[in-house]
């Protein structure tokens, strides 16, 4: 019995887990005009912060926090929805690839 393919798969799985661990500790900041949004590896906004009060000097500290939270929630909602739309659009293509059905074979295509 040839276990070389199983060994290769195990090695790939171990490498994938190593990369995942590295990514879990990776945060990426996006900054525009004193607004900083920090994203994690899953494209989730971890933190939204105004670095200066210049743009929002008329807001109380509580209002500032509420605005930052609203921006964070909005960004996360957009990311989730965009992933759902992309997955929905790719579902048919992935199904065709899995079944290896040539394009145009089915009458409704």
PyMOL commands that set and color helices and strands:
alter all, ss='L'
color gray80, all
select helices_A, chain A and resi 4-24+61-99
alter helices_A, ss='H'
color red, helices_A
select strands_A, chain A and resi 28-32+35-39+45-50
alter strands_A, ss='S'
color yellow, strands_A
deselect
rebuild
show_as cartoon
